[in-house]
């Protein structure tokens, strides 16, 4: 069977829960099983601000999916992503030419993918809330409620 190495990046709506993504992932793996291929990694890159608004959405959850499979599987994967209501955008990148599955050293490819994909980042909103909590607790040298600088407004 002739296969290629691919990466597919897709963006889901920010309110999409993990269960919905798991169901989509299971559908993709089922199709991969039928059409041939091997999953290298599915990684949650986290919630980020979109470069431009998509369907009245300003943020999205970014996902990385690395795999070795047939070109027919890519068509099915993109069809599944297209009909999934929570997927805003996707893009598939071909990383190799057609070769036999046995030509790939799967362990080496899985390690290579681990090194290329960043782990999930903290959302900007989460960072803001964490900083506010630190500020309130005095963790960043911020002003405490018991500080008395006098009444600066009335000078």
N, C-alpha and C positions, 0 to 999 in steps of 0.2 A: 504494500500500500504506500503510495506516495503522499508525503505530508510536508508541511512547512511549519516554521515557528512563527507565532503571531503574538501580538499584544493588543488587547482591546481596552480602551479607557472609556468609561461611561459615567455619566453624572445623573444622580437621582435627586428627586425633590428633597429638600432638607428635612421635611417631616416624615419621610419614609422610615418605617421601623425596621429593625434587624430581621424580624420574621418574614417580612415581604421580600427583602433581599435574599434571604436564605431560600425561599420558595423559587425565586428567579434562578438562583445558583443551581438548585436541584434540577430545574428544567433544562438548564444549559448542560449540566453534566449528563443527564439522561440522553440528550441529543448527541453529545460527544460519544457516549457509549455506543449508540447506534451507528454513527457515521465514522467512528474511529478517531482516536486521539488521546492525548494525555494532558491533564491539567498541571501547570507548573505552580501557579499561585493566584489566589484571589486576595487582594489587599484593599482595606479601607483606608484611603488617604485622608479622610476627614472632611469636615464641612468647611467650605471656603466661599469667598465672595466670587461671583461670576464676573467675567470680563464685561458682559452686557446682560441686560435683563432677558430672560427666556420665559415665555408664558407667564408673565407677571411675577416672576421669581428672581430674586436678587442673589440668593445663595444656593449652593448645591452640595451634595455629598459626592465626592470623587472616589471612583473605584478603579482598580487596576486588575486586569485578568490576563495572565500569561499562560499560553498553552501551545502544544504542538498538535496539529490536526490537518485534516483534509480541507481543500478549498470549499467543498460542499458544506462542511460544518460551519465555515465562516458565514456563508449565506444564511444558514439556519439560525446561527447565533444572532446575526443582525436582524433577522425577521422577529426573533423572540424579543429583542431589545426594542424594536419598533412598536410592537403591540403591547409592551409593558407600559402601563399608564404612568408609572412613577419615574421612568427614564426620560430625562430631558434631552440629552445628546449622547452620542457615542462615536468613537472613531477606532478603526482597526488598522494596525500597522503590520505589514509583512516584514519579518526579520530574516528570512532565509529563502533559498530556492528549494524547489521540490527535491526531496530525497527520501530514502527509505527510513521508516521509523527506527530501525536498528542502527542507522548511521548516527543517531543522536545519543550522547551519553546523558541520560536523564538526571543523574545525580549532579553532574557538573552544571547542567542547564538550570536545575533548581537552585543551586548555590549562586549562579550568576544572576538569576532573577532576584534572589534575596538581596544581593548587593545593589541592584539597580533601583529597587522600589523603596521609597521612604516609608517609614512607619506612619501611622495615623498622627496627624498634628492636632493640637488643641485649636478649637474654633476661636476666632477673634472675639466672639461674644463671651465664650467661656473664659478667655484670658482677661477680658474686661471685668467680669464678675469676680474672678479670683483676685485681681488687683484691688477691687473695691473692698473685698473681705479683708485683705491684708492691710489696706489703709485704715479700715475701721478698727482693726485689732491692734494697730500701731506697729505692724510688722515692717513697714517701709519707712519709718521715721516721719510719718505724717503727723498732723496736728491731733492731739488728744483732746477730749472734751474737758479735761480738768486744767488745760492750759489757760491762763488768764493773761491776755495781752492788753487788757483795758478796753475801753470803748473807743475804737479807732474811727468810727463814723462821726462822732460828735467832737473829735479831735481835741 
